[in-house]
Amino acid sequence: MTNPNIAALTTITGKTVADSVTTAGIVVLSNGVASNQVLKVNSLLISNIDGTDSADITIQLNDGSNNYALASTIIVPADATLVVISKDMGIYLEEGWSITATASADGDLQSICSYELVS
């Protein structure tokens, strides 16, 4: 399948996903290989919920075969939030693409991702 023409939209559905980021890494958002949809990522926030220690975050965009750094070992201070993607610089996830996150410490960082499902 191919990505749909976003000029000929039939549906746009707003969605939000949230998760704890681990040292093993997580998939923040994924668009299936034959989804026949495009995901427009409006925002990606990484919050440090540890009141004392900072933690590093690495965010990668995978195009189905290669990883590209959106953020590489950026320090998120204790009780702070990092805006990785904002509405003014949204990213489209094509079919088979995903965004992953890896933390330097378990239990410190959380991700919140707002996106639009376009079909």
N, C-alpha and C positions, 0 to 999 in steps of 0.2 A: 504494500500500500504506500501511498505517498501522503505527504502532509497536505491538509486541506488549504484551499485558497482563502485566506482570512478576509478578503474583500467580499466574498460570497458567504458570509456567516449565516448560520441558522440559529445557533445557540451560543450564548456566553454565560457560564455559570461561575460565580465567585466561590472560592474555597479557601480554607486555611488548614494547615497541618502543623502540629507541634510535637517535639520529641526531646528527650535527653540525649546529649551528644557524648559518646564514649571514646575511649582510647582505641577501641577496635574499629571505630568509624560507623556511621549510619548513612542510609540513603534518605536524604531530606525530601526529595521529590523525584519521581521517575515517570517518564512517558513511555508506555509500552511500544514494542516494535511495530505492531500493526494496529495501533489505536485509532487511526484515522482522525486524530485530534492534534491540536497544538496547545501547549500549556504556556501561558504568558505569566511569568513570575513578576509580581509587582513589588514584593518586598521579602527580604530575608534578614531576620534579626537574630543575633546571638547574645544571650544574656548570661552573665555570670551570677549565679545565685549563692556563691560562697561569700560570706561576709568578711573573710580575712585574706584569702589567697587569690592571686591572679591565675589565669590559665590561658594557654595558647589555643587558637583555632585555625584549622586549615579547611578551606572550602574549595572543592573542585567541580568543574563542569566536565562531564564525560559525554562525548559525541557518539558513543557506541563502540569506539575503538581506542580513543586517546583521552587522557585527562589533561585539563587546562586549569591552572590556578586562578580562582577568583579572589582568594585570600590565602596567603601562605604564612603560617606560624605567627599570626597577629596576636599580640597580647590583649586579652580582655581583662581589665582590672576587676577586683572584687566589687560586687554590687553595681556593675556597669553593664551597658548594652552597646553592642557594635552593630551598626547598620551596614550590612554587606551589599545588599541590593535594595534600592529604593524605587518608588514609582517613576521618577524622572529618568531612570536608566534601566528599565525592565529588560528581561531576557526572555526569549522564546525558546522553549524546549521542544525540539522536533521529535518525531517518532524515534524511539530507541535511545534518547538522551536522558541524562539524569544529573542531579546535583548531590554530592556527598559531603559529609562533614566529619572531621576527626579532631578530637580534643586531646590536650596533653594530660588531662586528669579526669578520671571518672567522677560523676556526681556534681561537677561544678558548672557545666555549661548546658544551656537549653536553646533549642532553635524554634523559631516561629516563622513560617513561610506562608505568605498570602499569594494566591495565584488565580488566574482565570482559565477555565477549561473551555476551549474554543472548538466548536465543531459545526 
